[in-house]
Amino acid sequence: MKVVKIILALGLIVIANCGIVMANIAHFDEVWAKRAQRAKQIAEKAYDPNPHHVANHLNHKTHQAHKAHK
């Protein structure tokens, strides 16, 4: 009987806290939607469709870092 009361009490606590947890969720969705849109714009601006340019740039920066480390 004690176990049933404990489970019931925990269930009521969870149900009572649902309203608190879901408060202002629309605001957060709007914020995250704007952040996602901005991140997509930045990624599209940084995108280079030529993989050789990307590889050469990475190799150049790696070589510079390796020379600076010596």
N, C-alpha and C positions, 0 to 999 in steps of 0.2 A: 504494500500500500504506500510506503514511503517513496518507493521508486516512481510510482505513478504520479504522486504529488510533485515530486521534483521535476519530472518530465513536463507535467502540465504547467508548472511555474516557469520553467525555461521557455516553453512554447509561448506563453503569454508575454514574456519579456521580449522575445524575438518579434512577435507581432506588434507590440507597442513601439518598438524601435524602428519598424519599417517606415513609418511616417517621417521620422527624423533623418533616416538615411537617404530617403528619396527627395528631401527638401531641396529646392532650387536646382533640380537636375536639368531643367530646360536652360537655365543660364549656363551651366557647364557645357551642355551640348553645343550651345551657340559659340562659346569660347573655343572649344575644341574643333568645331567646324571651321572657324576662321583660321585657327592655327594650321589645320590640315591644308586649307586652301593656300595659305602663304607658303607652307613647306613645298607644296606641289609647284608653285610658281618659281621658287628658288631652284628646285631640282630641274625644272624644264630649262631655266636660264643656264644652269651649269652643265647641262647635257651636251656631250660632244659625240656625234654619231660616228666619227672615225676612230676605231679602236687603236689604230697605229699612233695617232696623236696622243691618246690617253696613255698608252704604254710608254711612248718616248718621254712624255712629261714625267711620268712616275720614275722611269729610269734616271732621268736627269736629276730629279730631286733626291733620289736615293744616292746617286753618285756624289752630289754636293754634301749631303749629310755625312756620308762615309769619309769624304776628304776633310770635313770640319772636325770629325771625331778623332782623326789621327794626330 
